Structures are given as structure tokens and as C-alpha cells.
Amino acid sequence: MSQSLDFGAILEGLYPYRRTTQSHRALPGEPLDRAAILAEVTGMASAEDEMGDRGLVSGSLYSGDHDHYGFLGEVFSLFSHANVLQRDMYPSATKFEGEIIAMTSDLLHGTGVGVITSGGSESLITALYAYREKARETRGVTAPNVVLPRTAHVALEKGAHWMNIEVRHAPLTDAYVADVAAMADLVDDNTIALVGSAANYAHGLIDPIEEIAALAQERGIGMHVDGCLGGWLLPWVERLGYAVPLWDFRVPGVTSISADTHKYGYALKGSSVLLYRDKDLRRHQYFTSSDWPGGLYISPGLAGSRSGGLIASTWAALLATGESGYLAAADDIMRTAVAIRDGIRERIPQLEVIGDPTFLIAVKAAGDPQDPQDPNGLDMYLVNDALIEQGWRMNALQLPPALHFCVTRPNTADGVAESFVGALEKAVAYAVAHRGEPASSGALYGFGGQPQGQQTLQVLMSGYLDAMHEVAPDLPAV
């Protein structure tokens, strides 16, 4: 699909406050008034929450309950200054951390062995590290590779890049899940682990975990399940009676699972749990040093200092929600997701729902966008443009071009599902009427829509990252 880049719009999207607030390039000579600082950030927060609070955002905001956020903020504030490295000063961290791991493990039928990380990416990268180290120590593997489906989360590729692990991508079946026979062909003596998703980010589908785990057992290697997205929701969906294939530690051969408490666990951002089947595999992620002049050093993972606030507030989130709270939320989410899925299938023939989803609905064009004679060959980014114009923020995908709606609690409000299907009907009509025109939106992870031929794209993406870490440029002179 052809796309145009509106750099002015991109700039405004990154730096909207340069027109209304002062940009700070150096510390102020004197402290600023605290009330003024609070007023400024309160205004930002209120404006930025407005779209999500109305249920118009896919994913991102999993709870949406500001009273819940306020409660967690109170707990956080009591331990925000605490460094959990210093357990002699803050032994509460051991209680919080151990109980978070235990509750997550109980939910996923594990053995109680795990660690806390800062999010899904760290959990995935840490698991890769543990498998690499175990393979090196027990099998002498020096040129490691990992085999995973094309839809596995890209954080695994990031970790593999950092740790010099070869990534071998297996294709998908016609049902858009991992092709296990293809995975088997990619495994060799240097394979450290297999990976499957429950559910994957792109399409919300659960890979055939039992088959992948059986392959891992047959080849004598580990198998990680990326449950970062679905780990704290799918157990409740299963209890509600929906069809969910086995994917957790009930499956022999599954040796580790990641599950983000800051998603459907309704904790504050910055918390995930990485579970292992046994302590031996977990020990391979540890780092210890006994000969540093600063003293004996022990670290469970990548992070050194960590705030006790996040651990305490995560613990509080799990206790304050409880089984009944998670079940009620899952029930609302699934009713909404089913309404959206069925509404698309019944009312919008130009779109195809990808696979057999649960809580995340991905759609692509029912026809071939490259065939000008195909009436259903829609440009999905034109569809996204029209949704953005109507106030919606979806996640844009590629390979194939698609959009997904990850249903969270704010989306379960009355009328949101029906409003979305209606907006999508209008967006499809817009894409049909404007076929052949360049779209403004694209498939940039973490944004509602921005840029989309490889080398040039890589330069643009790096430039975008640069801009994200710089002070707003000066406004042009009037």
C-alpha cells in the first residue's frame, strides 16, 4: 500500500505541549512552585486519558478505573522511595514479591517458581537468557538459536539481537497459528528453546501449545509460552466456559511462562511475572559476584535498583481485585469481544476476522488489496484513517495489513461495541470510496498510526526514536 508521511503531523503528535507549556532544556535557577507543577501535569493527564476513558482505545488501558488507580497510587507512594535490593531495610518486598509469584503460579498451575520483571519485554528477554545459559552450560551450545512462530512478540528478536542468538521464524498455518511441522524442521542441536504465544499480540490467537511442547520434549529442549497478554485473562475466560485450549503448566513440556500483571492483572505499568517449572532453570538467569570490592553482589535479573512501590502496588492490585473481580471483568470483556467479532462477520463482508480469536479481534481485507478488480481488496490503512477521524485508536498491523481491537475494561461500557462496529462500517465505506489514494496511517507498534521499504524505513524509525528522547523543538517564528 502506498503511504505518505506528514512530518508536520508527526511532530505535532510527539510535541503537542510545546505550544502550551514551557520546554525545559536546563534546570531552573530556583525551584518551581509545586502547585503549579501539579496543575500542569494534571492537565496533561486529564487530556490524555479522555479518549481511553470513553472506551475508544484498543488495549493500552486495561483497568480504566480511576478509583483503582488512586488506591494503587496510595500504596505505591508508601514504598516509592524503597529500593528492594536492600531487603534488610525493606523485608516487605520479600512478602510482596513472593506472594505475587505464588498467586500467578497458582493461577497458571505452576510450582511457585518465578521472578518479577518490569514488563513483558524483560520477561521474554530474561527467559531467552536463561535458556541460552543452560544450553551453554549443559550442552556446550556456543551458536544458539531459538525457534518461534512469525507472530511471536518482537521483544524476543530484540533480546536475541542483544545476546547473539539466531532467530528462526516458522511460518503460520492457514489458521494464523504456529506451523509445528515447520518448527520441527528448524530445530537442530543448537536450538535452546521453542516459543509459542497465548495469545499473540498481532491477532490474539493461541498457538498449538500442546504440540509445540511435545516437540520440545521430544528434542530435549525447553519451551516458553508468551502469556504476557493473555496470562492474566485466559484462565478466567476458561472458567467462564469459553473454549480455551490448554496452554499453561498443565501441559507437559512447558518449562516457562511470562504473564504481565500490568495488563489484565490490573496493576500499574511496569510489572510482569516470569514463571519457571523448576528452580534449576531460574538459577540460570541469576548473576552473582563474590570478588567485587563493593561487597558480595547478587541480582536476580537485568535490573539493579528497583522501586518497592511497583511491587507493593501490584500485590495490592491482585488482592483488591480477587477471583470474583477478575471473573466479572473477564465476563464483560468476552461479551464485548464476541459482540464485536460477530458484528463484523454479520455486517461487514469486506472484512475477514483473522482466525478464531477470544478477547482480541484482528481483521484484514477479505479480498486482495493488490488486485484493482477485487471489490474487497481494501487498503486497511485507509480504514484506519477513517477510524482515527471518528475518534478511535486501533492497533495497525502488517504482513498482512490489518487492524486489531484488544478489548479491555473501558471498552465494555454500554454501547461501545455497537458504536465501534458502526464506525468500522463507515470506515470501510471510506476506504472503498478512496481506493488508490495514499493512507496517512501505518503499522508502527505502540502508536495508533504513523510511518510504513526497509532501509529507508529503518532510518525513519530510528529518527522517530531520536525525537522521542529530545526536548520539543522551538516553534517557528511568526
N, C-alpha and C positions, 0 to 999 in steps of 0.2 A: 504494500500500500504506500502511495506517495504521501509525504507529510511535509509541512512547512514548519519552521521554527520561528516563533515570535519571541526574540530575545528580550524585547521590552516587557512583554508579559511575564517571562520567566524571572526577570529582575524584580519586577513588582511583587511577584509571588514570594520571592525569597526575602525581600526587604520592605514589607508594607509599612513598617513603623518609621521608616526614615522621613516620612512626610509629617508625622505627628509627634515624634519624640526626638530627644537629643541622642546622637550617636557618640559613644564614649570611646576615644582612642587612647586615653591615658586616665590614670586615677584622678579624681577631683582633688583639688588642693585641700578642701575641708569636707568632712562627712556631709552627705546629703541628708535631708530630713527623712526619717523613717516613714512617717505618714505619707509623704509624697511618693516614696518608693513603692509602698504598698498600694497606693491608689493607682500608680502606673501599671503595675503587674496585674492588679485585679481587673483593670480594664482590658488588658490583653487576654487574660484567662477567660473572661466573660464572652468576649467576641469570638474567641477560638473554639469555645465549647458549644456555641449556639447551633451550628449545623449538626453536630453529633447528638446533642440533646433532643433534637427533633426527629432522630431516627433515620437521617438521610445519608449516613456513612456506613460503608461496608467495613466490618472488622474494626480494628484500632481501639475502640472504646467498648470494653467487654461488659462492664457493670452499668455505667451510666447513672448510678445512684449517688447523688452528691452528699447525702447524709452518710452513706457508707464511706465515701472518700474522706469526709470530715472526721469520722471516727478513726479511720486508719491514719489520718494525718496527726490526730492527737497521740495515738500510740507511737507513731514514728518520732514525734517531737521529743518523747521521753528518752529515746535512745539514739537520736540522730547524731550526737557527738561521740557515741561509743564506738571504739574500734574492736571488732570481735576477735582480732588477733590476741588481744590482751584478756584472756579468759580468767586470769586471776582477779582482774578488776570487774569483769562483766560475765560472771558464770551463767547469767540468764541466757546468754547466746547459745550455750550448750543445750539448755532446755528447749529454746525456740527451734533451733536448727534440727536437733534430734527428733522432735515431735513433728515438724513439717515433713521430714523424710519418712517417718513412720506412717503418718496419715496418708501420704501419697503412695507409699509402698502397699499399704493395706488396700487402698482403692484399686491398685493395679495387680494385686495378688502376688506381690513380691516378697522378699525375705528381710526387708528392713535395711538394706544396704544402699547407701547413696550419698550424694553431696548436694549442696546448694550452689547455684551459679547465678550470674547476673542476667540470664535470659537464654532463649533458645539457641542463639549462635554459640555462646560459650559452652552450653551443654553439648552441642553437636561436635564442636572442635575438641573439647576435652575427651569425649568418648573416642574420637579418632586417635588422639594422642595415646590413650590407654591401650587401644588395640595395637598401635604401632610399636609401643614399648614392649608389650607382651610378646608380640611376634618376633621382635629382635632378640629378646632375652631367652625365649623358649624354643624358637625355631631358627634363629640366626638369620632372619629376614633383613636384608640391607637395601633392597629395592622394593619397598612396599607398594601395594596397590589396594584400592577399595572398589568394590563393585556395587553400583547403585542404579536405580531407575532414573530416566531422564528428568523426572519430575521431583526427585529428591531435593531438599532445600539447598540453595546455593551456598549457604554458610559452610556446608561440608566441602565444597570446592575451595572456599576461602581458606579453611583450615588445612586442606590438603596442599594448597599452594604454599602456605607458610611452612609446612612440615615436610615438603618434598615427597608427598605421597601421590602416586599416579591415580587419577580418577578414571574408571572405566564405566561409561554410561551404557546401560542396557535400554533397548527400545521399549515402547509400550505396546500392549495388545490393542485390539480394536475397541476394547472397553476402557482404554486410557489408564490401565494399571500396569504394574511391572510385568514384563515377559520373563518368567522364571527360567524357561528353557534357554533364552538368550543370556540370562545372567550366568547360568551354569557353564556356557561356552566361554565366558570371560574369566572364570576362576582359574588360577594356577597356583603354584607353590608359594608365590609371593603375595597372595591375597591375604589381607589381615582381617577383613570383615565384610559382611554383606549388610545392606541397609534397605529398609522398607519404611513407608510412611503410613501414619494413622492419625489424621488424614493428611494428604499432601496440600501444600499451600495453594497451588495453582487451581486445582479442580475439586478439592475437598473429597478425594476418593481414598479408600483404604486399599493398599496393596495386598496381594495374597500372602499375608504374613506367615501362615502355617506352611505354605510351600517353600517360601524363602528360608524359613528357619530349618525346615527339614533338609534343604540343600546345604545350609551351613553345618548342620550336624554331620551330614554325610561326608563333607570335606574337612571336618575337624577345625572349623573356624568359628568366630563369634558372629552374632547378628544383632545389630542395633535397630530398634524401632523408634523412628522420629514421631513421638506423640506430642511434640511441643504444642501443636494447635489443638488436637483432639483429646489429649490425655486427661484433661480435667472436665471433659464434657461427654465423651463417648460412653464411659461407664454408667452415667445416669440415663443416657439415651437407651442403652441396652436394658436397664432396669424398667424403663417405661414401656418396654415391649417392642421397640423397633428392631428390625433385623440389623444386627451388627456382627460381622464375622469376628472370630477370636483373633486378638492381636497383642495381648499383654503377656505377663509371665505365666499364664496358664498354658501357653504354647511352648513345648519343649524346644530348645534351640535358641529362643530369645534370651540374649545374655545382657542386654542393657536397654533402657528406655529413657527418653527425655520427655518431660511434661512441664509446660510452663504454668506456674501458679499465677503469673501476671496476666494470663488470658482468661480462660473460663474458671480459674480458681478465684478470680475477682480480687486479687491482691494488687498492690501498687506496682507500677512498672519497675522492672529491674530484678525479677526473681523467677527462677526456674529450678526444677529438681531433676538431677541425673541419677537414675537408679541402676544398680548392677545386680546381677543374680548372685554374685559371691564377692567376698572381701578381697580375694586374690586379684581379681581384675581391677577393682577400685584402687588397690595399692599401687598399680602401675601408673596412676595419674599423679601420685604424690611426689613432692620434692622435699628432700631433707638435706641439710648440710651440717656436718659436725666440726668443721675446722675453720669457720669464719671468725675473725677477731671480735665481731659483734655478738658472738654467742651461738648457741645451738639454734638452728633455724628450721622450722617446719612449715610447710604450706600445702594445703590440700589441692590447690589448682592454680590457675593463672593469676588471680587477684592476690594482692598482698593485704593492705588495709581494706577493711570493708565496714560499712556503716551498720551498726546494730539496729538502726531504725527500720531498714527494709526487712530484716529477718523478723523483728518483733511485729511489724505491721502485717507481714504475710501470715505469721502464726495467728494473729488476731482475726484476719480475714477468713481463714478456714474455720475457726471456732465460731465466729459470729454468723456464718452462713449455714453451716451444718448440713446434714443429709437432706433434710426437708427443704431447705433453701435451694440447694443445688438441684434437687429433683424438680421443684417448681419452676426454676429458671430454665432447665432443660426442656420441660414440657412446653413452655411458652415459645422457646426458640424453635423447637421442632414443628410446632403448629404453624409458626410463621414461615419457616423454610419450606414446608410442604405446600402451603398456600402459594408461595412464590413459584416453586417448581411446577406445580400443576397449572397455575395461571399461565405461565409461559407456554407450556405444552398445549394447552387448550386454545389459547387466544392469539399466539404469535407464531405462525407456521414458518416464518422466515428465519427463526432461530432454532437451534438444537441444544438441548441440555446435554452437557458432556457427562457420560457415564451414568452411574446410579448414586447420586450424592445423598448426604444426610443433612448437615447443617450449613453447608457452603454450596451454593448453586453457581456453576460456571456455564456460560452459554457462548456458542460460536455461531457463525453464519451457517444456515442449513445448506447453502449452495457453495459454489466455488467463486471466491472474490476475484480470481484472475480471469474468469470467463465472462466477457461482457454480455453474452447471451443468456446467462443464468440469472433468472429473476430473483433468486435467493442468495446471490453472490454479494452479500453486503460487506461494506467496509466497517468492521466493528469499532474502529476508532471514530468514525463519523457518528455511530450510535452513541459512543461515549461523549463526544462533543455535545450532542443534544441533551444527554442526561445531565452533564455539567451545567448547561444553560438553564435547566429546570431545577438546579439546586442540589443534585445528587452527586455523591462521591463514591464511585465504584473503583475496583482494582482492575487495571488493564493488564492483559496478558499477551504473550506472543507464542508462536510455534505450537499451535496455531493462534492467530489473533482471536482474542476472546475477552470477555469481561466476567468477573465473578462478584457475587454478593455473599459475603461471610456474615451470617446472621448472628447478632449479639443481642443483649437485653434491650438496648434502646430501640432496636428495630421491631420489638414485639408490641409496641404501643398500638392501640386501636387504630386501624385504618392505614397503617404504614405499608403492609404487604399489598393491599389493593392499590394504594397510591403509586407504589413502585411499578407494579405491572402496567398500570395505565400510562405512567411516564415512559416506560420501556416501549409500549406500543407507539407512542408519539415519536420516540427517538428512532425507531425502525422506519417509520414513515419519512422522517427527515433524511435518513441515510439513503432510502430509495430515491427520494426527490433530488438529492445532491450527489448521486453516484458519479465517481470520476473526479470529484473535487478533492483537494488535499485536506486531510484532517489536521486539527491542531493538537489533539491529544495523542498519547502513545503509551508504551508499556514500560514505564520506569518504576521499579519496585519502591514502595514507600511513598509514592506521590499519586494523586488522583489521575494525572496525565501530563506528560511532557515529552521530551525528545524520543525519536526512533531511528548500513553498510559497512562494516565492522571497524576498520581502523579509524575512520573519521568519527564514528560514534564513540569509540573509546576515548578519543581526545575530548569530545564534548562532555562525556560523563565525568572525566577527571576534572575538567574545568568547573563543572557543576559542584563537585565535591570541594574544590578550592573555594568557590563562592560561599558555600555553606559555613566555612570557617573563617570568614573575613567580616570586618565591620562594613556596614552599609556604605556604598559609595556616595559621594556628595551629589546632591541634586543639581541638575543643570541650571545655569544662571537664567533667570527670566529676562 
